[in-house]
Amino acid sequence: MIRALGLLLIFLLELAVLAIGARWGWSLDAPTAGRLLAAVGVPLLLAGLWGVLGSPRARVPLRPPAKHTFQAGWFVLGGGMLALLGQPWLGLALVVVWAVVIILLRRAGRPA
């Protein structure tokens, strides 16, 4: 039960990074068309990268150290975008919650 809850939380955090990417793209100092393009393009780019490298069914299977590094970078990027949006504490919270859940999942014998 706890493992399922941890995996659900990780999934929701992954989706949050996509939403943060959309918000960050919309916040750019650009004409409306450019902001709209960034608000749609950034999450699409992130989703494509996740599908190719980060997901459990990734098209390019990475060895565990590389996959963990990619996933860590994903959440640090999300935290960084939140910081750029003026929410550095939320960005830090995103990264810390992800790290704590990953540690708990690994201690439970279920790598994420």
Phi and psi restraints in degrees (value plus and minus 20) as a CYANA .aco file:
   2 ILE   PHI     -87.8   -47.8
   2 ILE   PSI     -57.5   -17.5
   3 ARG   PHI     -83.7   -43.7
   3 ARG   PSI     -62.1   -22.1
   4 ALA   PHI     -82.5   -42.5
   4 ALA   PSI     -61.0   -21.0
   5 LEU   PHI     -84.5   -44.5
   5 LEU   PSI     -61.5   -21.5
   6 GLY   PHI     -83.1   -43.1
   6 GLY   PSI     -63.3   -23.3
   7 LEU   PHI     -86.7   -46.7
   7 LEU   PSI     -56.6   -16.6
   8 LEU   PHI     -84.1   -44.1
   8 LEU   PSI     -62.4   -22.4
   9 LEU   PHI     -83.6   -43.6
   9 LEU   PSI     -62.3   -22.3
  10 ILE   PHI     -80.6   -40.6
  10 ILE   PSI     -63.8   -23.8
  11 PHE   PHI     -80.7   -40.7
  11 PHE   PSI     -64.4   -24.4
  12 LEU   PHI     -84.6   -44.6
  12 LEU   PSI     -56.4   -16.4
  13 LEU   PHI     -87.1   -47.1
  13 LEU   PSI     -57.2   -17.2
  14 GLU   PHI     -81.3   -41.3
  14 GLU   PSI     -64.3   -24.3
  15 LEU   PHI     -85.4   -45.4
  15 LEU   PSI     -55.4   -15.4
  16 ALA   PHI     -81.1   -41.1
  16 ALA   PSI     -58.5   -18.5
  17 VAL   PHI     -83.4   -43.4
  17 VAL   PSI     -57.0   -17.0
  18 LEU   PHI     -83.2   -43.2
  18 LEU   PSI     -63.7   -23.7
  19 ALA   PHI     -85.5   -45.5
  19 ALA   PSI     -58.9   -18.9
  20 ILE   PHI     -82.8   -42.8
  20 ILE   PSI     -60.0   -20.0
  21 GLY   PHI     -81.0   -41.0
  21 GLY   PSI     -59.9   -19.9
  22 ALA   PHI     -85.1   -45.1
  22 ALA   PSI     -64.4   -24.4
  23 ARG   PHI     -84.1   -44.1
  23 ARG   PSI     -61.5   -21.5
  24 TRP   PHI     -82.9   -42.9
  24 TRP   PSI     -64.8   -24.8
  25 GLY   PHI     -79.8   -39.8
  25 GLY   PSI     -59.2   -19.2
  26 TRP   PHI     -89.2   -49.2
  26 TRP   PSI     -46.1    -6.1
  27 SER   PHI    -101.1   -61.1
  27 SER   PSI     -27.5    12.5
  28 LEU   PHI     -81.6   -41.6
  28 LEU   PSI     129.8   169.8
  29 ASP   PHI    -103.4   -63.4
  29 ASP   PSI      65.7   105.7
  30 ALA   PHI    -171.6  -131.6
  30 ALA   PSI     146.1   186.1
  31 PRO   PHI     -80.3   -40.3
  31 PRO   PSI     141.2   181.2
  32 THR   PHI     -74.5   -34.5
  32 THR   PSI     -60.8   -20.8
  33 ALA   PHI     -83.2   -43.2
  33 ALA   PSI     -60.4   -20.4
  34 GLY   PHI     -87.6   -47.6
  34 GLY   PSI     -59.6   -19.6
  35 ARG   PHI     -84.9   -44.9
  35 ARG   PSI     -61.1   -21.1
  36 LEU   PHI     -84.4   -44.4
  36 LEU   PSI     -63.3   -23.3
  37 LEU   PHI     -80.3   -40.3
  37 LEU   PSI     -63.6   -23.6
  38 ALA   PHI     -88.3   -48.3
  38 ALA   PSI     -58.4   -18.4
  39 ALA   PHI     -85.7   -45.7
  39 ALA   PSI     -47.9    -7.9
  40 VAL   PHI    -112.9   -72.9
  40 VAL   PSI     -60.3   -20.3
  41 GLY   PHI     -91.1   -51.1
  41 GLY   PSI     -59.4   -19.4
  42 VAL   PHI     -81.5   -41.5
  42 VAL   PSI     -70.2   -30.2
  43 PRO   PHI     -84.2   -44.2
  43 PRO   PSI     -54.3   -14.3
  44 LEU   PHI     -84.8   -44.8
  44 LEU   PSI     -62.7   -22.7
  45 LEU   PHI     -82.8   -42.8
  45 LEU   PSI     -65.3   -25.3
  46 LEU   PHI     -82.5   -42.5
  46 LEU   PSI     -64.0   -24.0
  47 ALA   PHI     -82.2   -42.2
  47 ALA   PSI     -60.2   -20.2
  48 GLY   PHI     -83.0   -43.0
  48 GLY   PSI     -63.9   -23.9
  49 LEU   PHI     -82.3   -42.3
  49 LEU   PSI     -62.0   -22.0
  50 TRP   PHI     -82.7   -42.7
  50 TRP   PSI     -63.9   -23.9
  51 GLY   PHI     -84.2   -44.2
  51 GLY   PSI     -54.0   -14.0
  52 VAL   PHI    -102.2   -62.2
  52 VAL   PSI     -58.3   -18.3
  53 LEU   PHI    -138.4   -98.4
  53 LEU   PSI     -51.6   -11.6
  54 GLY   PHI    -124.7   -84.7
  54 GLY   PSI     -43.4    -3.4
  55 SER   PHI     -95.1   -55.1
  55 SER   PSI     142.3   182.3
  56 PRO   PHI     -80.2   -40.2
  56 PRO   PSI     -46.6    -6.6
  57 ARG   PHI    -130.1   -90.1
  57 ARG   PSI      19.5    59.5
  58 ALA   PHI     -78.2   -38.2
  58 ALA   PSI     123.5   163.5
  59 ARG   PHI     -89.6   -49.6
  59 ARG   PSI     -49.9    -9.9
  60 VAL   PHI    -133.6   -93.6
  60 VAL   PSI      76.3   116.3
  61 PRO   PHI     -88.7   -48.7
  61 PRO   PSI     103.8   143.8
  62 LEU   PHI    -118.6   -78.6
  62 LEU   PSI     130.3   170.3
  63 ARG   PHI     -85.8   -45.8
  63 ARG   PSI     134.6   174.6
  64 PRO   PHI     -69.9   -29.9
  64 PRO   PSI     -65.8   -25.8
  65 PRO   PHI     -81.8   -41.8
  65 PRO   PSI     -60.6   -20.6
  66 ALA   PHI     -88.9   -48.9
  66 ALA   PSI     -59.8   -19.8
  67 LYS   PHI     -85.7   -45.7
  67 LYS   PSI     -62.4   -22.4
  68 HIS   PHI     -84.4   -44.4
  68 HIS   PSI     -57.9   -17.9
  69 THR   PHI     -85.2   -45.2
  69 THR   PSI     -63.6   -23.6
  70 PHE   PHI     -80.6   -40.6
  70 PHE   PSI     -67.0   -27.0
  71 GLN   PHI     -83.7   -43.7
  71 GLN   PSI     -60.5   -20.5
  72 ALA   PHI     -82.2   -42.2
  72 ALA   PSI     -63.5   -23.5
  73 GLY   PHI     -81.0   -41.0
  73 GLY   PSI     -56.6   -16.6
  74 TRP   PHI     -77.4   -37.4
  74 TRP   PSI     -69.0   -29.0
  75 PHE   PHI     -96.3   -56.3
  75 PHE   PSI     -51.6   -11.6
  76 VAL   PHI     -86.7   -46.7
  76 VAL   PSI     -58.8   -18.8
  77 LEU   PHI     -81.3   -41.3
  77 LEU   PSI     -64.9   -24.9
  78 GLY   PHI     -79.8   -39.8
  78 GLY   PSI     -64.1   -24.1
  79 GLY   PHI     -83.8   -43.8
  79 GLY   PSI     -58.5   -18.5
  80 GLY   PHI     -85.5   -45.5
  80 GLY   PSI     -60.2   -20.2
  81 MET   PHI     -85.3   -45.3
  81 MET   PSI     -58.7   -18.7
  82 LEU   PHI     -82.5   -42.5
  82 LEU   PSI     -60.2   -20.2
  83 ALA   PHI     -82.5   -42.5
  83 ALA   PSI     -61.6   -21.6
  84 LEU   PHI     -86.2   -46.2
  84 LEU   PSI     -44.3    -4.3
  85 LEU   PHI    -104.4   -64.4
  85 LEU   PSI     -15.4    24.6
  86 GLY   PHI      68.9   108.9
  86 GLY   PSI      -4.9    35.1
  87 GLN   PHI    -142.8  -102.8
  87 GLN   PSI      40.5    80.5
  88 PRO   PHI     -82.6   -42.6
  88 PRO   PSI     -53.5   -13.5
  89 TRP   PHI     -90.3   -50.3
  89 TRP   PSI     -55.6   -15.6
  90 LEU   PHI     -86.8   -46.8
  90 LEU   PSI     -58.2   -18.2
  91 GLY   PHI     -81.9   -41.9
  91 GLY   PSI     -64.4   -24.4
  92 LEU   PHI     -83.5   -43.5
  92 LEU   PSI     -61.9   -21.9
  93 ALA   PHI     -81.4   -41.4
  93 ALA   PSI     -60.6   -20.6
  94 LEU   PHI     -77.6   -37.6
  94 LEU   PSI     -68.9   -28.9
  95 VAL   PHI     -87.2   -47.2
  95 VAL   PSI     -62.3   -22.3
  96 VAL   PHI     -86.4   -46.4
  96 VAL   PSI     -64.5   -24.5
  97 VAL   PHI     -81.6   -41.6
  97 VAL   PSI     -64.4   -24.4
  98 TRP   PHI     -78.6   -38.6
  98 TRP   PSI     -67.6   -27.6
  99 ALA   PHI     -82.5   -42.5
  99 ALA   PSI     -62.6   -22.6
 100 VAL   PHI     -84.1   -44.1
 100 VAL   PSI     -64.4   -24.4
 101 VAL   PHI     -84.0   -44.0
 101 VAL   PSI     -61.5   -21.5
 102 ILE   PHI     -81.7   -41.7
 102 ILE   PSI     -64.5   -24.5
 103 ILE   PHI     -81.4   -41.4
 103 ILE   PSI     -64.4   -24.4
 104 LEU   PHI     -85.5   -45.5
 104 LEU   PSI     -59.4   -19.4
 105 LEU   PHI     -85.0   -45.0
 105 LEU   PSI     -61.5   -21.5
 106 ARG   PHI     -88.0   -48.0
 106 ARG   PSI     -56.8   -16.8
 107 ARG   PHI     -86.0   -46.0
 107 ARG   PSI     -49.7    -9.7
 108 ALA   PHI    -101.6   -61.6
 108 ALA   PSI     -19.8    20.2
 109 GLY   PHI      65.0   105.0
 109 GLY   PSI      -5.2    34.8
 110 ARG   PHI    -143.6  -103.6
 110 ARG   PSI      73.4   113.4
 111 PRO   PHI     -86.9   -46.9
 111 PRO   PSI     122.8   162.8
